[in-house]
Amino acid sequence: MNNPFLKIFEVLKIQPRSSQIEVLDEINKGWDDYKYFAVSAPVGVGKTYIAEGIANHVENSYILTSTHQLQKQYEDSWDEIVNLKGKGNYICNMNRAFNVDFAPC
């Protein structure tokens, strides 16, 4: 089966792990039947490359993480990413004493 999500590995000149191929093959099989996919896999599987493979195939994508550390990992490994965090991580432009969570505006 020709899997377009595996092209990122060719571009980056790295060999995909068998678990990455398995996940991307399952997503490829269901691509026309589902609108959203959630990948839950153990540490070390290489979810960053799985996400990059999918995101590079589509026009727009969102990658949700549970920690700032993972957001930083994506940002460091992928130049095209736009990293957005919760509003509590941004300073209010109207009153710099507040973050956006508690801004008076």
Secondary structure, 3 states (H helix, E strand, C coil): CCCHHHHHHHHHCCCCCHHHHHHHHHHHHHCCCCCCCCCCCCCCCCHHHHHHHHHCCCCCCCCCCCCHHHHHHHHHHCCCCCCCCCHHHCECCCCCCCEHHHCCC
